Amino acid sequence: MYFSKDSLAHFEATATPGQMRAACELIDFEMGVRDDNKKRRLMRRAAFPAIKSVEDFDFSELALPEGYAKEDMLGLGFVEAAQDFVFYGKTGRGKTHLAIALGIACVNAGYDVLYFSTASLVRKLTSALSEGSLEKLLKDIRRADVVILDEFGYIPIDVDGARLLFQVISEAYEARSLILTTNIEFSRWATVFADEKLAAAAVDRIVHHGRLVEFNGPSRRMDRSLMLGKAGE
């Protein structure tokens, strides 16, 4: 909604208090509708595989960096600062849950988020390269404020796919936030990229403006396993 200064001055000079109040209520309502529509668009674009909430996450087994608290993470200051997270831990410790929950919190704050399983992103990049649409895909990724790469290192990547994945990580450096979930320690990232130099360059960029968050404790899936008769506990 855009109004000229002349129109606003005329309305201010001629409107009754009731008309002024009604106009303000209309504008407030319209802004709320636009905000809700934006969040729905951002949620569709993010393509989260599930809905997760930070309220449902148990932070007691989380090892955050010294001097960095849960409240700092949930304040979302890392987005504007283009800072990264590496969520590291064994399978079933809640890495994906927290990554998605943070992503949804970012969407609710109006940020543009993209979620990928790392394997699916590599497939998309490889397919786009063969079809001549790689730049279009990369441009779409560049629009995001936060990119979540889930299950990093879970599935082997060939050399061409590793180079494309590195390009996404490299372009994110100091431009947007990355959240990576992985069970692979930094010293073994060369096995993911199939190239020690690529791995070292990726680690260097992420570590510079990033934080390592360690996920400890027992597997949440095993604790709630239907097969083990714990689903109702």
Disulfide bonds with the S-S distance in Angstrom:
none
